[in-house]
Amino acid sequence: MFFAAHPDDAELNCGGTILSLKEAGKKIGIIDLTQGELSTRGNPELRKKETKNASALMQLDFRENLNIRDGNIEINEVNRKKIISAIRKYRPEIIFAPYPFDRHPDHIYAGNLIRESFFYSGLSKIKTGDLKAYRPSKIYYYRNALDIPVSFIIDISSTFKKKLEVIKCFGSQFHNINSKEPQTFISTELFDKEIESRARHFGFKIGTEYGEPFFCYDPLKITGNNLFDL
Ligand SMILES: [Zn+2]
């Protein structure tokens, strides 16, 4: 299960991983915290349609929006319970969250909110209606605009082209020569090129064409069998 502060964060930063995990037969869902209503380009209605198209292209098993106010992702009990309820409802083996340091404050708050909720979700005395206590085995953090310490890189060579198609679903947000809206950090042609450069940069580090990096606070278990695959 992938948590994202805004609809398109998961696609942009983990799209190849999502598609590769789907290829491997895993059930995948995305939980967006906000509707991205503060975005300079587009509007919530259009963003909803774009999100629906991207979800269909990735063949997601579920997608929800927690309707937290964009630009106001506070770490409080109400928001923690929203995240905890989503974790307890879907009971994912692994969750992904934005790395809690970034250019965009929403990504920082979201990362910390999800990190706390991941832990509290396992405490049975924290009540969320009929949903029982449950804690996933791992939480992995993905990179947004700023570099992160890297624990591992997922090879997305087989799904990178499709990842670009998924990103293109968000025509209001990313580079689009037909758009008359103001340019933003992520809508320039330079950023468009950076998507490929970034994927190549991380792919090169593991000897493949394209990759996506992740961070984990816990040590990762390696066995004698898979040591030679690394
Ligand atoms: Zn975002």
Residues whose N, C-alpha, C, O or C-beta is under 5 A from the ligand:
A	BS01	ZN	A5 H6 D9
